[in-house]
Structures are given as C-alpha cells and as structure tokens.
C-alpha cells in the first residue's frame, strides 16, 4: 500500500523512520560516547513524535511549518538532556519538552494580552518543570512547583491557564447524538437576564464565606465548564474529593440562602 507524500518544513513525512525502544537505547549509548551520527539518527527517528504533538495545536492560527520547527527545538533539547538512568521511555520524557516549546511560541505570539507578572510566573514555572523533569525523570506536581517558587497552588494554575489557547464561542462542548451544544449556549445574556438582583447579591455574599479552594472549584465547574476530573488533575487530588467538596459547598450555599 503506497503512502501519501506530505511535506512540512521540507520533510517528507511518508519517509520518516520510526525507531524501536532497543534501537533508541543503543543509539543513546553511542551518542553519550560522543557519536554525533547517533544523535542525528535519534532526532530523525522521532520527527513523527513532533508531528503527532502538532495535532494538539490544530486550532492554532500559527503556521504549521513554524510550529514543526519549534517542536524540533524541543526535541533537540530533550535528546541532549535525556539520561538513560531515569529508567523511562524517551517519548515519556520528550513529549512535555516538545509541548512546552510549542506552547511558549504560541503564547508569545498570542494576540490576547496577559499581565507581565503572570507571564513571568508562567515562564518560571515552565523552566522549573523542565529542570525538574531533567533531574527527576517526571513532571512536578502543582504543589511542588508552588512550594519551590514560593507562590500558592492557585497562582500556579492561573499562570498555566494563561498560556492556553483562546476558544471560539462556537466550540462544540456537548453532543449526545442530537443537537450540538456550543460554548455560546452557556453564555448569559445579561441585558435580558431575569435573575433577581437581590438573589445575585445574596449568592455573591454567600460565596465570600467560602475558602479559596471552594470558590475556585465552583468557578471552574460552573463558569469555565471543566469536569471534576480535569480540576482534580490540576489540584493534585482525586475526582472523588472534588465531588465531595463540590457537594458540600453547594449544600452550604443553599443553607446560607434559605
């Protein structure tokens, strides 16, 4: 069966070699001994990994050739810093490096303005994650990042969220086989809102009695629209804990509003 030729940055993707784990092991051993040719083979053997990561950025307006080249920079960094003693697959180590490099590029070319302080914190977090990954063979948790940078876990999450790509209001968020629900369906029309002003004030006052984590979970669940699992991963706790906190918080609000 013939393969279609697709070129990106002058690379024919149909002819990219894919290395086995054993081949990677041998090539890394050779590269660590000073064999530059082995380094080139490792790079060329992982270009498809860069291409697969580009799919995460399909909604980006950035030129795909540019993103591919930026991803290759992340690949080069990963190859030069990878340590066989980590006992992990190169792809496990490499993917976050490539993603981080592309996200930095997209962030710096984003038309949406983010405060300088938030950008600086996001940059510090990225550098910390890269160095931690190199030293420990895994990514740090948000709590580990917060402790090292002397900020709160919520500031870490906020800084990382600031690097995410903007989402269209026509983004489909749910489809059960019938009519698709889009993001704009969940946006309130404040001009025509019939919600009682007194009720809004009561809810606002009741929210002030919640702690920072409870407020964050409700905001992410019912304003941003994230799932309990997504929030659990961000906060480094289980989905069951998120569910319990959400239920208890809502019950507390109901009592305060009655």
BAKEFI-476485 format. One line per field, with one value per residue: residue number from 1; residue in one letter; x, y, z of N, C-alpha, C in turn. Coordinates in steps of 0.001 Angstrom, whole numbers, padded with zeros to 6 digits. Example, Ala and Ser with C-alpha at 12.3 -4.5 7.8 and 13.67 -1.06 7.14 Angstrom:
2
i <- c(1	2)
aa <- c(A	S)
npx <- c(013190	012850)
npy <- c(-005690	-002250)
npz <- c(007800	007080)
capx <- c(012300	013670)
capy <- c(-004500	-001060)
capz <- c(007800	007140)
cpx <- c(013200	012900)
cpy <- c(-003300	000030)
cpz <- c(007800	007870)
***
This chain:
258
i <- c(1	2	3	4	5	6	7	8	9	10	11	12	13	14	15	16	17	18	19	20	21	22	23	24	25	26	27	28	29	30	31	32	33	34	35	36	37	38	39	40	41	42	43	44	45	46	47	48	49	50	51	52	53	54	55	56	57	58	59	60	61	62	63	64	65	66	67	68	69	70	71	72	73	74	75	76	77	78	79	80	81	82	83	84	85	86	87	88	89	90	91	92	93	94	95	96	97	98	99	100	101	102	103	104	105	106	107	108	109	110	111	112	113	114	115	116	117	118	119	120	121	122	123	124	125	126	127	128	129	130	131	132	133	134	135	136	137	138	139	140	141	142	143	144	145	146	147	148	149	150	151	152	153	154	155	156	157	158	159	160	161	162	163	164	165	166	167	168	169	170	171	172	173	174	175	176	177	178	179	180	181	182	183	184	185	186	187	188	189	190	191	192	193	194	195	196	197	198	199	200	201	202	203	204	205	206	207	208	209	210	211	212	213	214	215	216	217	218	219	220	221	222	223	224	225	226	227	228	229	230	231	232	233	234	235	236	237	238	239	240	241	242	243	244	245	246	247	248	249	250	251	252	253	254	255	256	257	258)
aa <- c(X	X	X	X	X	X	X	X	X	X	X	X	X	X	X	X	X	X	X	X	X	X	X	X	X	X	X	X	X	X	X	X	X	X	X	X	X	X	X	X	X	X	X	X	X	X	X	X	X	X	X	X	X	X	X	X	X	X	X	X	X	X	X	X	X	X	X	X	X	X	X	X	X	X	X	X	X	X	X	X	X	X	X	X	X	X	X	X	X	X	X	X	X	X	X	X	X	X	X	X	X	X	X	X	X	X	X	X	X	X	X	X	X	X	X	X	X	X	X	X	X	X	X	X	X	X	X	X	X	X	X	X	X	X	X	X	X	X	X	X	X	X	X	X	X	X	X	X	X	X	X	X	X	X	X	X	X	X	X	X	X	X	X	X	X	X	X	X	X	X	X	X	X	X	X	X	X	X	X	X	X	X	X	X	X	X	X	X	X	X	X	X	X	X	X	X	X	X	X	X	X	X	X	X	X	X	X	X	X	X	X	X	X	X	X	X	X	X	X	X	X	X	X	X	X	X	X	X	X	X	X	X	X	X	X	X	X	X	X	X	X	X	X	X	X	X	X	X	X	X	X	X	X	X	X	X	X	X)
npx <- c(000848	000694	002164	001036	002667	003506	004612	006314	007899	009826	010273	009664	007031	006223	008427	009683	011650	010864	011960	012704	012388	014667	016497	016648	017814	020391	021376	021386	023282	025519	025596	026116	028699	029899	029275	028191	026725	024923	023276	021975	020484	018753	017263	016083	014605	012553	010898	008282	007017	007023	005312	002930	002331	001778	-000857	-002302	-002412	-004056	-006086	-004833	-003796	-001296	001423	001909	004365	006125	005478	006241	009020	009652	008834	010750	012956	012402	012591	015328	016443	015480	016751	019437	019462	018499	018647	019725	019634	017291	015347	013028	010898	012068	010170	008276	009664	010277	007941	006646	008640	008666	006010	006027	007833	006515	004157	005167	006017	003580	002225	003783	003218	000606	-002404	-003938	-003757	-001771	-001056	002132	003336	002046	002855	005605	005625	004545	006577	008674	007610	007539	010292	011114	009695	010878	013574	013163	012104	014291	016046	014623	013151	010424	007390	006850	004421	001684	001705	004346	005660	004618	005582	008358	008641	007568	004872	001242	-000707	-002876	-002079	-000169	-001767	-003356	-001421	-000529	-002914	-003153	-001643	-003005	-004655	-006989	-010543	-013058	-016350	-018049	-017312	-017959	-019326	-020784	-022452	-024962	-025789	-027953	-029002	-026230	-024489	-023155	-020403	-021307	-023926	-023955	-023356	-024316	-026926	-026759	-028256	-030852	-031352	-033317	-032838	-033230	-032004	-031520	-031179	-028824	-027052	-027228	-026179	-023601	-022630	-022758	-020861	-018525	-018034	-016910	-013936	-010777	-010184	-012683	-014188	-012740	-013157	-015960	-016127	-014574	-016046	-018735	-018647	-016391	-016648	-015313	-014574	-014979	-012851	-010834	-010336	-009492	-007044	-005604	-005450	-004233	-005542	-007997	-010746	-012993	-012704	-012989	-015650	-016894	-016203	-017424	-020156	-020568	-020010	-021995	-024230	-023763	-024000	-026693	-027916	-027162	-028536	-031168)
npy <- c(-001197	002128	005132	008408	011370	013879	017024	018932	021717	021054	018385	015093	013459	010877	009312	009179	007661	005309	004518	001603	000737	-000639	000054	002780	002777	001724	003685	005974	005194	005169	007850	009130	008419	010095	009947	011665	011116	009241	010798	012323	010324	009634	011976	012202	009891	010476	012394	011983	011955	014619	015560	014274	015605	018112	017959	018642	021309	022080	023961	026306	029403	029596	029113	025891	024848	026495	025815	023144	023349	024681	022724	020835	022011	021661	018884	018536	019614	017765	015402	016046	016311	014003	011255	008028	006719	007378	005508	005615	005737	007338	008818	009419	011223	013130	014246	016291	018256	018996	019872	022019	023790	024471	025590	027814	029312	029782	031161	033514	034657	035262	037098	037899	039772	039249	039803	041159	040178	037741	036424	036286	034622	032305	031681	031132	028872	027079	026790	025722	023288	022017	021755	020216	017926	017014	016428	014597	012863	012956	014968	017787	018147	020492	021469	021000	022709	025173	025323	025444	027812	029579	030452	030346	027331	027907	030186	029080	027434	029409	030861	028896	028402	030791	030487	028977	028323	030607	029962	029401	030851	029292	026757	023342	021792	019727	016793	014598	013009	014287	017621	019782	021282	024411	026549	029195	028842	028648	031093	033871	036165	039190	041499	040688	039176	037608	037120	037686	040635	040891	038243	037642	039265	038082	035524	036262	037343	035076	033473	034686	033678	031264	029216	029712	027526	026238	028235	028368	025808	025774	027892	026957	024687	025549	027984	028123	025550	023100	019598	017425	015680	016975	019207	017913	016825	019180	020196	018196	016201	013605	012683	011986	013425	016028	015897	015516	017876	019760	019061	019451	022164	023344	022544	024000	026617	026628	026443	028886	030605	030148)
npz <- c(000000	-000954	000394	001124	000105	002208	002843	005274	006383	004523	004968	004101	005203	004802	004655	007075	009516	012065	015238	017196	020717	021577	019587	020062	022606	022095	020341	021967	023835	022187	021425	023876	024135	022447	019760	017161	014896	015775	017317	015363	014120	016165	016413	013816	013929	015595	014618	013849	016243	016934	014943	015672	018044	017100	016358	018550	018391	016362	016242	016367	014912	013973	011662	010404	009573	010957	013599	013598	013292	015662	017469	016901	018027	020715	020716	020172	022509	024347	023516	023996	026751	027860	030083	030407	032788	034035	033634	032147	029224	026261	024847	026798	028336	026449	025237	026977	026800	024101	023784	025608	024407	022020	023055	024394	022224	020868	022876	023114	020721	020844	020481	022582	025503	028316	031736	032711	035039	035366	033063	033585	035819	034689	032907	034691	035899	033767	033188	035624	035598	033408	034255	036536	035427	033984	036073	037684	036130	035860	035726	037905	040593	040974	043573	044359	042617	043463	046101	045689	044187	045880	045852	045719	045114	043550	042193	040564	038930	037734	036291	034476	033134	031791	029585	027823	024710	023169	023058	020647	020623	019298	019738	019975	022832	023797	022733	022263	020263	019331	019005	018837	021547	021936	023019	023216	023915	026620	027557	029352	028638	029668	029399	029015	031177	033658	036226	039636	041112	043825	044563	043235	044642	047137	046627	045862	048270	049883	048635	049410	051879	051458	051269	049527	047845	047579	046298	043908	042786	042314	040529	038349	037677	037088	035789	034040	033056	033355	033854	036734	036877	035387	037014	039311	038469	038101	040711	042020	043486	044204	041971	043376	045724	044763	043944	046418	047788	046126	046387	049180	049365	047777	049213	051532	050569	049869	052383	053492	051857	052336)
capx <- c(000000	001537	001930	000950	003759	003097	005814	006208	009249	010729	010449	008670	006576	005997	009700	010292	011936	010435	012898	012208	012998	016023	017336	016857	018751	021731	021794	021704	024562	026544	025646	026761	030133	030417	028930	027234	025843	023856	022356	021158	019537	017715	016404	015292	013717	011481	010182	006841	006530	006747	004117	001745	002053	001215	-002318	-002885	-002447	-004777	-006944	-003978	-003653	000121	001863	002299	005808	006798	005267	007055	010409	009738	008763	012052	013867	012115	013134	016782	016728	015199	017813	020692	019358	017953	019560	019258	019480	015948	014534	011755	010997	012428	008951	007664	010462	010377	006672	006457	009625	008201	004792	006389	008485	005488	003242	005852	005994	002205	001915	004476	002629	-000831	-002919	-004582	-002791	-001698	-000230	003552	003652	001546	003755	006875	005416	004372	007903	009415	007038	007984	011707	011210	009209	011888	014730	012721	011964	015650	016663	013849	012529	008972	006979	006463	003020	001483	002123	005817	006041	004248	006492	009678	008600	007005	003577	000178	-001048	-003842	-001316	000452	-002821	-003743	-000352	-000547	-004127	-002978	-000916	-003870	-005166	-008382	-011522	-014143	-017666	-018758	-016699	-018948	-018920	-021548	-023297	-025420	-026417	-028989	-028491	-024957	-024456	-021929	-019995	-022122	-025208	-023816	-023017	-025514	-027283	-027016	-029264	-032189	-031406	-034454	-032452	-033457	-030775	-031340	-030655	-027427	-026296	-027197	-025230	-022274	-022229	-022556	-019611	-017402	-017794	-016208	-012489	-010254	-010302	-014096	-014566	-012087	-013804	-017267	-015885	-014116	-017092	-019986	-018390	-015490	-017223	-014397	-015078	-014368	-011570	-009867	-009988	-008736	-005678	-004957	-005220	-003468	-006340	-008829	-012036	-013967	-012560	-013601	-017092	-017336	-016073	-018449	-021463	-020635	-020021	-023333	-025149	-023505	-024583	-028160	-028296	-026963	-029502	-032528)
capy <- c(000000	003321	006180	009724	012265	015137	017730	020005	022261	020362	016995	014176	012709	009472	008586	009315	006385	005175	003632	000766	001075	-001210	000881	004044	002506	001593	004973	006869	004748	005631	009321	009515	008187	011141	009662	012673	010491	008579	011879	012653	009224	009742	013111	011836	008791	010947	013504	011682	012324	016060	015698	013858	016647	019263	017794	019330	022734	022229	025146	027489	030078	029638	028321	024554	024692	027165	025016	021938	023713	024966	021428	020176	022598	020924	017544	018642	019799	016508	014451	016439	016257	012724	010397	006640	006252	007688	004309	005900	005803	008666	009531	009931	012384	014085	014901	017573	019223	019482	020648	023267	024677	024974	026449	029096	030056	030222	032170	034766	035228	035349	038473	038204	040331	038691	040684	040847	039359	036392	035860	035972	033442	031164	031345	030496	027542	026247	026485	024822	021977	021421	021366	019143	016736	016558	015906	013558	011936	013132	016357	018083	018483	021924	021780	021043	023947	026291	025364	025862	029205	030374	031013	029394	026392	028563	031077	028198	027047	030609	031172	027882	028623	031983	030102	028167	029000	031043	029038	030055	030695	028275	025468	022381	021278	018523	016246	013256	012428	015217	018957	020094	022446	025175	027364	030405	028486	028758	032474	034576	037457	039995	042529	040108	038268	037839	036716	038744	041292	040565	036884	037720	039837	037081	034488	036871	037437	033710	032988	035264	032875	030045	029388	029930	026313	026006	029211	028003	024624	026172	028744	026128	023743	026109	029154	027700	024343	021962	018401	017165	015009	017992	020015	017028	016747	020466	020398	017071	015378	012663	013164	011778	014557	017186	015683	015722	019311	020459	018797	020106	023609	023705	022398	025134	027805	026534	026759	030325	031370	029894)
capz <- c(000000	-001070	001374	000530	000443	002818	003248	006241	006557	003615	005389	003559	006371	004450	004713	008403	010173	013458	015919	018288	022010	021607	018724	020777	023691	021519	019780	023075	024388	021262	021481	025129	023947	021555	018368	016702	013901	016532	017709	014187	013906	017207	016046	012640	014285	016481	013985	013844	017563	016822	014098	016435	019031	016378	016278	019706	018081	015099	016279	016377	013620	013626	010527	010853	009359	012074	014815	013467	013567	017101	018130	016715	019021	021942	020528	020320	023939	025025	023152	024643	028211	028307	030845	030386	034165	034518	033557	031477	027773	025772	024454	028027	028738	025353	024898	027661	026319	022797	024028	026267	023445	021102	023807	024616	020958	020634	023887	022814	019506	021084	020427	023854	026429	029658	032554	032713	036211	035121	032060	034235	036660	033784	032377	035783	036086	032634	033387	036768	035180	032529	035080	037430	034588	033673	037292	038352	035185	035868	035916	039294	040833	041198	044944	044367	041935	044331	047248	045238	043716	046978	045465	046028	044038	042677	041315	039569	037984	036990	035342	033422	032351	030964	028381	026968	023513	023278	022486	019937	021253	018511	020068	020494	024138	024138	021673	022639	019082	018883	018736	019478	022431	021732	024164	023339	024534	028070	027888	029802	028061	030855	029122	029092	032314	034540	037569	040604	041557	045238	044638	042823	045751	048204	046208	045922	049681	050380	048053	050146	053071	051067	051202	048171	047038	047281	045273	042651	042225	041770	039358	037234	037306	036581	034944	032959	032457	033412	034524	038036	036636	034975	038193	040215	037957	038343	042135	042553	044389	043458	041467	044451	046643	044100	044004	047795	048091	045351	047001	050488	049156	047286	050361	052427	049935	049968	053749	053695	051055	052824)
cpx <- c(000877	001154	001920	002107	003186	004352	005488	007632	010263	010965	009314	008232	006352	007268	010395	010449	011448	011315	012199	012899	014431	016974	017653	017904	020188	022252	022160	023038	025713	026715	026369	028277	030756	030106	027821	026255	024674	022812	021419	020114	018411	016729	015490	014283	012572	010708	008678	006211	006175	005464	002848	001352	001440	-000305	-003021	-003080	-003153	-005609	-006134	-003882	-002202	000415	002395	003784	006585	006685	006113	008514	010623	009704	010077	013098	013678	012674	014646	017181	016545	016300	019094	020660	018886	019027	018975	019000	018097	015054	013171	011981	011331	011188	008261	008356	010352	009102	006466	007422	009171	006962	005118	006998	007452	004540	003874	005789	004605	001818	002522	003933	001117	-001272	-003597	-003531	-002901	-000744	001209	003914	003211	002413	005064	006751	005282	005723	008738	008926	007529	009436	011894	010795	010238	013079	014383	012628	013325	016274	015955	013156	011023	008641	006592	004966	002904	001925	003641	006324	005799	005222	007861	009711	007988	005763	002517	-000079	-002012	-003154	-000622	-000566	-003221	-002703	-000336	-001771	-003971	-002276	-001776	-004406	-006606	-009318	-012642	-015455	-018505	-018130	-017781	-018472	-019702	-022401	-023670	-026101	-027529	-028376	-027204	-025091	-023110	-021641	-020898	-023493	-025170	-023426	-024294	-025705	-027700	-028103	-030676	-032349	-032558	-034137	-032593	-032133	-030486	-030750	-029179	-026550	-026148	-026185	-023804	-021758	-021945	-021239	-018396	-017064	-017051	-014704	-012052	-010430	-011741	-014581	-013998	-012801	-015158	-017104	-015494	-015198	-018246	-019827	-017533	-016018	-016311	-015064	-014397	-012991	-010495	-009396	-009148	-007274	-004920	-004563	-004449	-004198	-007253	-010135	-013109	-013914	-013196	-015116	-017633	-017291	-017167	-019819	-021602	-020718	-021391	-024357	-025003	-024117	-026104	-028654	-028204	-027984	-030926	-032875)
cpy <- c(001238	004347	007526	010583	013567	015826	018831	020435	021499	018900	016153	013239	011229	008641	008699	007936	006410	004131	002796	001197	000560	-000379	002215	003869	002461	002923	005967	006490	005224	007156	009784	009283	009208	010938	010620	012088	009798	009604	012227	011575	009272	010844	012737	010734	009197	012130	013255	012010	013817	016284	015327	014916	017874	019176	018483	020814	023004	023506	026441	028080	030115	028720	026974	024280	025313	026339	023742	022231	024008	023660	020671	020730	021894	019514	017547	018784	018492	015479	014765	016304	014913	011875	008990	006107	006541	006446	004537	005919	007226	009469	010133	011199	013511	014894	016226	018657	019842	020357	022005	024269	025290	025931	027810	029960	030622	031331	033524	035439	035398	036802	038880	038643	039682	039562	040199	039914	037907	035676	035417	034721	032194	030705	030632	029060	026586	025824	025506	023405	021261	020916	020201	017829	016147	015870	014678	012567	011968	014604	016592	018330	019986	022351	021876	022312	025145	026442	025885	027335	030153	031160	029982	028472	027032	029540	030277	027833	028224	030954	030185	028042	029804	031668	029299	029003	029444	030078	029829	029845	029669	026890	024517	021796	020033	018097	014824	012547	013295	016557	019197	021331	023126	026038	028571	030127	028648	030171	033245	035890	038375	041050	041979	039155	038634	037428	037898	039299	040953	039174	036864	038237	038825	035983	035008	036953	036059	033128	033497	034456	031571	030285	029430	028711	026043	026964	028818	026827	024969	027006	027907	025171	024406	027391	028764	026452	023137	020784	018255	016524	016017	018822	019191	016934	018044	020624	019251	016251	014487	013310	013021	012931	015816	017092	015973	017207	020103	020289	019545	021624	024089	023599	023573	026419	027797	026918	028266	031163	031161	030809)
cpz <- c(000000	-000025	000674	001002	000983	003329	004242	006570	005703	003956	004816	004678	006078	004610	006066	009040	011612	014128	016987	019586	022102	020763	019392	021873	023172	020985	020878	023722	023513	021329	022742	025076	022996	020088	017907	015687	014591	016961	016566	013929	014928	016849	014886	012953	015189	015900	013944	015188	017576	016027	014860	017452	018362	016279	017431	019435	016750	015056	016302	014974	013156	012440	011007	010624	010512	013346	014784	013808	015046	017889	018026	017677	020360	021887	020732	021786	024703	024753	023922	026161	028747	028976	030893	031790	034738	034539	032941	029968	027337	025410	025669	028488	027715	025115	025631	027194	024995	022974	024643	025304	022500	021824	024089	023367	020684	021608	023533	021562	019628	021116	021730	024862	027811	030459	032589	033866	036013	034085	032698	035089	035793	033238	033440	036009	035002	032819	034548	036369	034305	033345	036002	036659	034263	034881	037860	037422	035197	036062	037376	039403	041036	042590	045048	043701	042842	045492	046838	044846	044742	046536	045849	044835	043051	041726	040221	038493	037113	035924	034184	032531	031402	029649	027420	025809	023726	022558	021817	020672	020487	018706	020592	021813	024537	022947	022038	021472	018547	018537	019518	020352	022252	022958	024335	023945	026053	028509	028199	029057	029205	030630	029317	030277	033237	035986	038516	041118	043013	045422	044260	043951	046888	047893	046313	047347	050274	049873	048818	051390	052769	051077	049740	047281	046653	046192	043917	041989	041617	040513	038144	036747	036568	035762	033749	032267	032460	034129	035879	037879	036257	036171	039161	039788	038233	039814	042789	043593	043551	042997	042540	045461	046063	044196	045395	048175	047389	046006	048332	050356	048694	048406	051320	051878	050071	051367	054011	052944	051527	053993)
***
